[in-house]
């Protein structure tokens, strides 16, 4: 939902150029291989391998295109076992990148990019992490915002501006309340 908020509302209104970075819940949470959590996060980790393979060939735009397609299939279509090669070809990406799914050589790239985000926030956070430059040109970041739906345009822009203000204030660390509703993903993106 945070990605939709940024892509659909904030980026065009605040002239943002977004660089997408991976976060592997497999690597972050290190679940026991016998747990029910392990299989799903192993699969999403392997999807990150594919996205990094695409980034190497097609840059940030290719990475985002694949991220958006994979996320749409998972969250809108409720399909967590879709065919990776078919998903790639459906958006005009070479299906040969699907081979990266089982290729551990991409794990170092995932770790390096993920660690850069966590170095800005600390390790006791999850996803999303948003990083930006403060007025002094220093990179700062916060975990969040975690949202269950994209707010109206006016609310979205106020929330973005407040997020930027909080992220750039030295000594600010956290705002949180208990989540009382599940995500509402809205219409399937086209």
Backbone bond lengths (Angstrom), bond angles and torsions (degrees), N, CA, C in turn:
res aa  C-N    CA-C-N  psi(-1)  N-CA   C-N-CA  omega(-1)  CA-C   N-CA-C  phi
1 X - - - 1.447 - - 1.521 110.84 -
2 X 1.318 116.66 -36.63 1.464 118.94 178.98 1.525 110.16 -64.45
3 X 1.327 117.17 -39.44 1.468 119.84 177.59 1.524 110.38 -62.22
4 X 1.321 117.40 -43.71 1.477 119.75 178.57 1.523 110.26 -62.69
5 X 1.328 117.55 -40.64 1.454 122.51 178.38 1.534 110.27 -58.44
6 X 1.337 115.35 -48.22 1.463 119.51 -179.49 1.520 110.91 -66.77
7 X 1.329 117.15 -49.59 1.470 121.47 -174.74 1.527 112.13 -68.09
8 X 1.337 116.15 -49.61 1.463 119.87 -172.27 1.520 113.88 -77.00
9 X 1.329 118.15 -30.27 1.462 120.00 -172.38 1.523 113.03 -121.85
10 X 1.316 117.00 -55.94 1.463 119.94 -168.21 1.527 113.12 -72.53
11 X 1.319 117.99 -50.72 1.472 120.82 -174.45 1.529 112.67 -54.76
12 X 1.336 119.23 -47.50 1.463 117.52 -179.15 1.541 113.49 -67.78
13 X 1.313 116.42 -30.33 1.466 120.30 -177.56 1.525 113.22 -84.60
14 X 1.319 117.27 -23.37 1.464 121.31 -178.40 1.528 111.73 -114.73
15 X 1.336 115.57 12.71 1.462 122.02 176.36 1.532 111.85 50.58
16 X 1.323 115.14 51.32 1.449 121.01 -178.16 1.518 111.28 -92.25
17 X 1.304 115.51 141.89 1.457 121.71 168.65 1.521 105.82 -108.99
18 X 1.315 116.83 114.73 1.457 122.02 -173.69 1.527 109.76 -99.10
19 X 1.324 115.74 129.34 1.456 121.88 171.37 1.520 106.59 -106.89
20 X 1.309 115.91 118.68 1.466 121.96 -176.06 1.510 110.38 -85.14
21 X 1.322 115.92 134.94 1.458 121.71 -179.16 1.530 109.55 -127.32
22 X 1.331 116.51 150.98 1.466 119.89 -179.19 1.525 112.53 -84.69
23 X 1.306 115.00 152.90 1.460 121.30 164.04 1.524 105.81 -137.45
24 X 1.307 115.39 122.95 1.455 121.64 -177.97 1.520 109.35 -97.43
25 X 1.318 116.28 114.27 1.465 119.59 177.08 1.531 110.75 -70.52
26 X 1.319 117.09 -22.50 1.462 120.54 173.93 1.531 109.16 -64.98
27 X 1.300 115.84 -50.75 1.459 120.58 -179.37 1.530 110.95 -69.51
28 X 1.309 117.29 -40.21 1.474 121.43 -176.37 1.523 111.61 -67.82
29 X 1.323 117.15 -46.07 1.466 121.24 -173.05 1.523 114.05 -96.15
30 X 1.338 116.81 -16.81 1.458 122.11 177.39 1.540 112.55 44.95
31 X 1.336 116.91 58.66 1.463 118.76 -177.01 1.530 112.85 -70.35
32 X 1.295 114.73 155.00 1.467 121.61 175.50 1.534 107.78 -62.79
33 X 1.323 117.68 130.73 1.468 120.14 179.95 1.533 113.97 -57.12
34 X 1.326 118.16 -20.49 1.458 121.00 178.76 1.528 112.78 -87.25
35 X 1.324 118.22 -5.69 1.463 120.66 -177.89 1.525 110.85 -78.55
36 X 1.311 116.80 157.94 1.468 121.21 177.39 1.523 110.98 -70.97
37 X 1.310 117.51 -18.37 1.466 123.24 179.60 1.528 111.90 -76.02
38 X 1.332 116.79 -27.99 1.453 121.50 -172.85 1.531 112.59 -59.89
39 X 1.309 118.27 -50.68 1.471 121.65 -176.56 1.522 113.29 -56.60
40 X 1.337 118.78 -51.42 1.467 119.44 179.20 1.531 113.75 -61.61
41 X 1.339 118.06 -39.94 1.462 117.60 -178.96 1.524 111.91 -77.88
42 X 1.329 117.89 -24.70 1.469 119.73 172.29 1.524 109.25 -65.76
43 X 1.330 116.24 -42.95 1.470 119.51 179.35 1.528 111.36 -63.12
44 X 1.330 117.47 -45.04 1.467 118.19 -179.33 1.534 110.89 -68.61
45 X 1.315 117.27 -32.80 1.467 119.41 174.26 1.530 109.69 -61.30
46 X 1.319 116.24 -44.70 1.463 120.24 179.78 1.530 111.32 -65.37
47 X 1.330 116.88 -31.37 1.464 119.53 173.99 1.526 110.67 -64.98
48 X 1.329 116.86 -35.40 1.465 119.96 176.10 1.526 110.90 -62.65
49 X 1.320 117.27 -35.29 1.465 120.59 175.57 1.529 110.04 -58.42
50 X 1.329 115.19 -44.66 1.471 120.21 179.25 1.524 109.70 -62.60
51 X 1.325 116.78 -44.81 1.468 120.32 -179.18 1.528 111.51 -62.83
52 X 1.339 117.32 -37.65 1.467 119.58 177.79 1.523 111.22 -70.09
53 X 1.317 117.32 -33.93 1.461 120.55 174.69 1.535 109.85 -62.52
54 X 1.318 115.73 -43.19 1.466 120.11 178.17 1.528 110.14 -65.73
55 X 1.344 117.60 -42.04 1.469 119.87 178.97 1.530 110.46 -58.15
56 X 1.346 116.40 -41.74 1.467 120.21 -179.27 1.530 111.28 -59.85
57 X 1.318 117.00 -32.23 1.465 121.23 -178.92 1.524 113.07 -93.40
58 X 1.334 116.75 -39.02 1.467 121.12 -169.67 1.525 114.44 -121.79
59 X 1.327 117.38 7.15 1.451 120.75 175.93 1.518 113.98 73.74
60 X 1.323 114.31 -169.05 1.457 122.71 -177.83 1.528 112.09 -59.59
61 X 1.341 117.17 -37.32 1.468 119.69 179.73 1.522 111.39 -63.40
62 X 1.323 116.81 -40.39 1.461 120.07 177.11 1.512 111.58 -65.94
63 X 1.332 116.14 -42.77 1.464 120.73 177.45 1.531 109.85 -56.61
64 X 1.329 116.37 -49.56 1.461 119.80 -178.36 1.525 111.75 -63.73
65 X 1.301 117.53 -40.64 1.466 121.07 -179.92 1.537 110.49 -57.64
66 X 1.326 116.11 -43.05 1.465 120.84 179.34 1.535 110.41 -70.91
67 X 1.317 117.00 -43.55 1.469 121.53 177.22 1.529 110.17 -55.15
68 X 1.315 116.78 -45.65 1.466 121.79 -178.01 1.527 110.91 -65.12
69 X 1.324 115.91 -42.05 1.472 119.80 179.81 1.521 110.97 -67.25
70 X 1.318 117.06 -47.01 1.461 119.89 179.46 1.531 110.21 -61.38
71 X 1.308 117.26 -45.43 1.464 121.10 -179.95 1.516 112.38 -62.98
72 X 1.321 116.89 -38.55 1.468 121.01 177.96 1.520 110.68 -63.18
73 X 1.308 116.48 -43.29 1.465 120.04 179.63 1.534 111.27 -65.93
74 X 1.323 116.60 -40.60 1.466 120.40 -179.39 1.524 111.13 -70.25
75 X 1.324 117.24 -51.37 1.464 120.84 -170.41 1.527 114.59 -87.53
76 X 1.316 117.93 -35.52 1.457 120.28 -178.77 1.524 112.38 -92.51
77 X 1.321 115.22 -42.68 1.460 119.04 -177.01 1.528 111.92 -88.49
78 X 1.329 116.64 -9.81 1.476 122.68 -178.53 1.528 111.18 56.13
79 X 1.327 115.17 37.59 1.461 121.98 -179.02 1.525 108.45 -116.51
80 X 1.304 116.68 103.43 1.464 120.94 -178.86 1.529 111.75 -95.15
81 X 1.326 117.06 -4.81 1.469 120.67 -176.64 1.527 112.27 -117.93
82 X 1.339 117.09 23.84 1.465 120.25 -177.24 1.528 111.09 -61.33
83 X 1.320 114.52 157.84 1.455 121.86 178.55 1.532 109.24 -75.86
84 X 1.314 116.68 119.60 1.464 122.39 -174.86 1.527 110.99 -63.25
85 X 1.326 117.92 -46.69 1.472 120.81 -178.71 1.518 110.78 -61.89
86 X 1.321 117.10 -41.90 1.471 120.14 179.16 1.525 110.67 -64.71
87 X 1.328 117.23 -40.26 1.465 120.59 178.40 1.529 110.40 -61.43
88 X 1.322 116.17 -41.60 1.464 119.71 179.45 1.528 111.29 -63.91
89 X 1.327 116.48 -48.37 1.475 118.35 -178.24 1.523 111.44 -65.59
90 X 1.324 117.55 -29.05 1.470 119.95 -179.66 1.527 112.48 -65.02
91 X 1.344 117.16 -20.03 1.467 120.77 179.32 1.531 111.81 -114.50
92 X 1.338 115.68 15.38 1.457 119.89 174.92 1.517 115.33 79.06
93 X 1.332 116.84 22.27 1.470 121.86 177.55 1.525 107.84 -103.70
94 X 1.317 116.58 138.37 1.463 122.18 -178.77 1.532 110.47 -56.75
95 X 1.309 116.37 124.75 1.466 122.36 -177.63 1.527 112.81 -64.23
96 X 1.329 117.55 -16.03 1.466 119.34 179.51 1.532 111.88 -62.58
97 X 1.328 117.76 -21.27 1.474 120.56 177.16 1.529 111.89 -65.34
98 X 1.319 117.40 -18.66 1.471 120.28 179.13 1.529 111.05 -61.55
99 X 1.324 117.24 -24.80 1.474 120.29 178.94 1.526 111.69 -63.23
100 X 1.325 117.57 -23.42 1.463 121.20 179.54 1.532 111.59 -66.96
101 X 1.314 117.71 -18.09 1.468 122.54 -178.67 1.533 111.46 -51.73
102 X 1.323 116.69 -40.42 1.468 121.55 -178.18 1.530 113.17 -105.59
103 X 1.331 116.87 12.17 1.463 121.05 -174.83 1.531 110.74 -101.18
104 X 1.323 116.04 106.74 1.461 122.27 -177.21 1.529 113.40 -66.27
105 X 1.326 117.85 -11.44 1.470 118.77 -178.92 1.530 111.75 -62.69
106 X 1.326 118.22 -19.60 1.469 121.77 179.86 1.529 112.20 -82.85
107 X 1.321 117.27 -12.06 1.468 120.65 -175.36 1.525 112.99 -64.02
108 X 1.326 117.73 -34.70 1.462 120.10 178.50 1.527 110.86 -65.48
109 X 1.317 116.93 -40.41 1.472 120.73 178.45 1.523 110.64 -64.41
110 X 1.317 116.32 -43.54 1.468 120.84 177.00 1.525 109.38 -59.54
111 X 1.323 117.36 -47.99 1.467 122.01 -178.03 1.524 111.23 -62.21
112 X 1.316 117.39 -43.91 1.465 120.95 -179.07 1.522 110.88 -62.39
113 X 1.310 117.00 -46.84 1.466 120.90 -179.01 1.531 110.92 -67.96
114 X 1.305 116.84 -41.53 1.462 121.50 179.49 1.528 110.39 -64.78
115 X 1.313 116.80 -45.18 1.460 121.24 -179.15 1.523 111.79 -62.67
116 X 1.328 117.87 -32.43 1.468 120.34 177.76 1.531 110.64 -63.13
117 X 1.321 117.27 -40.22 1.465 120.44 177.25 1.510 111.85 -68.72
118 X 1.320 116.61 -44.87 1.463 120.60 -179.53 1.522 112.03 -66.93
119 X 1.326 118.04 -27.45 1.467 120.88 176.53 1.528 110.59 -64.84
120 X 1.326 116.51 -26.82 1.467 120.44 179.61 1.527 112.70 -84.72
121 X 1.329 117.27 -26.03 1.471 120.46 -174.41 1.511 113.95 -110.75
122 X 1.301 117.23 -24.41 1.453 121.36 -169.14 1.514 108.35 97.20
123 X 1.310 115.97 165.78 1.462 121.20 -172.12 1.526 114.25 -87.34
124 X 1.324 118.75 -9.11 1.466 120.08 -175.59 1.522 112.33 -91.92
125 X 1.323 115.99 36.39 1.460 122.27 177.68 1.522 109.00 -127.12
126 X 1.308 115.44 173.31 1.458 121.21 176.76 1.513 109.68 -123.39
127 X 1.303 114.56 -136.44 1.451 120.93 179.99 1.525 108.45 -122.31
128 X 1.295 118.34 140.74 1.466 129.86 12.82 1.526 112.78 -90.15
129 X 1.316 113.97 157.83 1.458 122.87 169.09 1.525 105.91 -120.61
130 X 1.328 115.78 131.49 1.462 119.87 175.21 1.522 107.54 -116.94
131 X 1.322 115.34 125.83 1.462 122.24 177.77 1.521 109.00 -113.62
132 X 1.318 114.95 145.82 1.464 121.46 178.34 1.516 108.68 -155.28
133 X 1.318 116.72 169.80 1.452 120.69 178.88 1.520 109.30 -95.47
134 X 1.344 116.36 136.40 1.461 119.98 176.41 1.528 109.36 -81.84
135 X 1.325 117.16 -177.10 1.462 121.19 -176.64 1.522 113.31 -62.73
136 X 1.328 117.49 -22.70 1.458 121.41 178.28 1.527 112.26 -89.15
137 X 1.331 116.63 0.12 1.459 120.93 -179.08 1.517 114.15 84.65
138 X 1.334 116.78 7.77 1.460 120.75 177.55 1.519 109.83 -84.79
139 X 1.330 116.24 141.75 1.460 121.72 178.43 1.517 109.08 -77.76
140 X 1.325 117.04 128.14 1.461 123.60 176.93 1.518 107.67 -131.14
141 X 1.323 116.75 160.07 1.463 119.76 -178.59 1.511 110.19 -155.02
142 X 1.310 114.62 157.30 1.457 123.28 172.53 1.516 108.81 -136.66
143 X 1.308 115.50 150.58 1.461 121.74 167.46 1.525 106.72 -74.51
144 X 1.329 115.98 134.43 1.456 120.20 176.21 1.507 111.18 108.22
145 X 1.303 116.18 -171.47 1.451 125.80 -4.21 1.526 111.67 -75.80
146 X 1.295 114.94 145.45 1.459 121.71 173.52 1.523 106.05 -93.65
147 X 1.314 116.00 117.18 1.465 120.68 -178.21 1.523 109.59 -127.65
148 X 1.325 116.45 152.35 1.460 120.16 -179.86 1.524 112.55 -97.73
149 X 1.323 116.93 -12.10 1.465 121.19 175.91 1.525 107.65 -159.72
150 X 1.311 116.24 159.98 1.458 120.78 178.40 1.524 107.93 -78.07
151 X 1.334 116.81 122.54 1.463 119.50 178.60 1.535 111.76 -68.35
152 X 1.311 116.02 172.21 1.465 119.93 174.90 1.526 108.85 -58.30
153 X 1.302 116.51 164.80 1.465 120.62 -179.66 1.527 110.54 -56.81
154 X 1.311 117.62 -48.00 1.465 121.09 -178.83 1.530 111.12 -61.57
155 X 1.324 116.68 -46.19 1.467 120.36 178.46 1.536 110.77 -64.11
156 X 1.316 115.91 -40.84 1.465 120.68 -179.48 1.519 111.57 -59.77
157 X 1.306 116.39 -45.05 1.456 119.79 -177.62 1.526 111.50 -71.10
158 X 1.334 116.76 -37.65 1.470 119.40 175.20 1.523 109.93 -62.97
159 X 1.340 116.10 -42.55 1.457 120.36 -179.57 1.535 110.29 -64.38
160 X 1.331 117.36 -42.65 1.460 120.32 178.09 1.523 110.62 -59.94
161 X 1.311 116.15 -49.48 1.461 119.92 -177.91 1.526 110.92 -60.87
162 X 1.329 117.24 -39.60 1.464 120.92 177.27 1.525 110.14 -66.71
163 X 1.323 116.89 -39.93 1.467 120.90 177.93 1.522 110.33 -59.74
164 X 1.327 116.60 -47.16 1.460 120.87 178.92 1.526 110.11 -60.12
165 X 1.329 116.35 -44.87 1.468 119.62 178.80 1.521 111.08 -59.47
166 X 1.330 117.48 -46.07 1.462 120.21 -179.92 1.524 111.29 -64.53
167 X 1.314 116.88 -43.24 1.464 121.00 -177.28 1.518 112.16 -63.53
168 X 1.316 117.30 -28.15 1.464 120.05 -174.88 1.527 113.24 -98.52
169 X 1.328 117.90 1.60 1.465 121.16 176.93 1.527 108.84 -89.54
170 X 1.343 116.95 117.22 1.469 119.04 177.42 1.531 110.38 -60.15
171 X 1.309 115.69 137.28 1.454 120.49 178.46 1.513 115.11 89.98
172 X 1.334 118.13 -10.00 1.465 119.83 176.87 1.518 108.61 -80.80
173 X 1.370 116.82 135.58 1.458 119.49 -176.33 1.507 115.28 -125.77
174 X 1.312 119.34 -43.20 1.463 116.31 -168.18 1.524 112.09 -157.32
175 X 1.325 114.66 144.38 1.458 125.02 167.49 1.519 105.26 -134.78
176 X 1.326 117.88 133.43 1.463 118.40 -177.77 1.518 110.74 -158.90
177 X 1.331 115.90 149.41 1.453 122.55 167.44 1.523 107.79 -144.71
178 X 1.316 116.95 161.95 1.452 121.96 -177.85 1.528 109.89 -68.78
179 X 1.311 115.18 134.20 1.461 121.40 178.82 1.519 108.90 -75.05
180 X 1.322 117.57 129.45 1.463 121.75 -178.01 1.519 113.27 -118.09
181 X 1.319 117.90 4.20 1.465 120.52 178.52 1.515 110.32 -146.66
182 X 1.301 115.29 155.53 1.463 121.89 178.57 1.517 109.46 -84.53
183 X 1.342 116.86 160.54 1.449 119.53 177.71 1.526 112.59 -60.82
184 X 1.307 115.65 142.53 1.462 123.46 173.03 1.525 105.66 -113.02
185 X 1.319 116.90 101.14 1.450 121.77 -172.30 1.522 113.50 -76.21
186 X 1.322 118.17 -8.26 1.462 120.27 178.18 1.513 111.97 68.25
187 X 1.314 114.56 -159.78 1.460 121.17 -178.60 1.537 109.94 -67.77
188 X 1.322 115.25 150.18 1.467 120.67 177.26 1.523 108.33 -66.97
189 X 1.349 117.29 126.51 1.470 118.96 176.85 1.525 110.44 -61.90
190 X 1.310 115.81 147.98 1.465 118.92 179.55 1.501 110.54 -94.79
